[in-house]
Amino acid sequence: MGLEKEYACAAGHRFDRAKQGYVNLLQSQRSSARNHGDDREMIAARRDFLELGFYVPLRDLLKEKVYFYTTKNGTIIDAGCGEGWYTEPLCKDFSVVGFDISKEALKWAAKRKYFTHLAVASCYHLPLFDGSADGAINFFSPLADEEYARVLKQGGKLFRAVPGEHHLWQLKQAIYETALPNRPEREELAGLRLLERCPLQFEIRLQSQEQIQALFQMTPYYYRTSPKDREKLKKYQTLSTQVEFTLLVYEKI
């Protein structure tokens, strides 16, 4: 892929690069939906929340592990990159290629102007040759482990973040009659072996109703919660909650 205005594949399909800076490789005829991925409301909430810096410890941990395990100037795939907040710091020393099925998310990622390439594409159908990437990042996006193993070079690394059992526990307690812990994530992946588990726990203090709503609306909980329970959060002007992640590092075998 280059920075041309038009792209073509071996099968003869052609794709135009949007003026915002991404190319749409997702064939809409695969589904009845014309718009895919996170909607504008969730993207705006996530962008607003992440820019406040609450999750900088997680972004710093990702950066530390990528630099430790991956040679500079290598190709890093961000599969499900969203607005590109987590991988922007890597663009200085790596060729970072971002994929997401949400055009709205990629419009914001393109504003960062650091990504080598951005494309609307599914994590399950990455438009990359076998063994073409040095690293892949899977942060809160669909887990397409067989596809990641396909595109990674031998010895290439996958960096995956998953929420912990009590992630955002106090936020849940403020909303639900009975807060339920997150289910453990599957750690065994096809074609990859686990090298390292890096747990990360800290507390954040939200200082306004706007910050509380931004966090809530960027989570899947928001869309699974009744209007009645959503209303409960509106009585809070501040809220402290536990944050719990695990960064998993895998190697292609």
Secondary structure by P-SEA (a helix, b strand, c coil): cccccccccccbbbbbbccccccccccccccccccccccaaaaaaaaaaaaaccaaaaaaaaaaaaaacccccbbbbbccccccccccccccccbbbbbbccaaaaaaaaaaccccbbbbccccccccccccccbbbbcccccaaaaaaaaccccbbbbbbbbccccaaaaaaacccccccccccccccccccccbbbbbbbbbbbccaaaaaaaaaacccccccccccccccccccbbbbbbbbbbbbbbcc
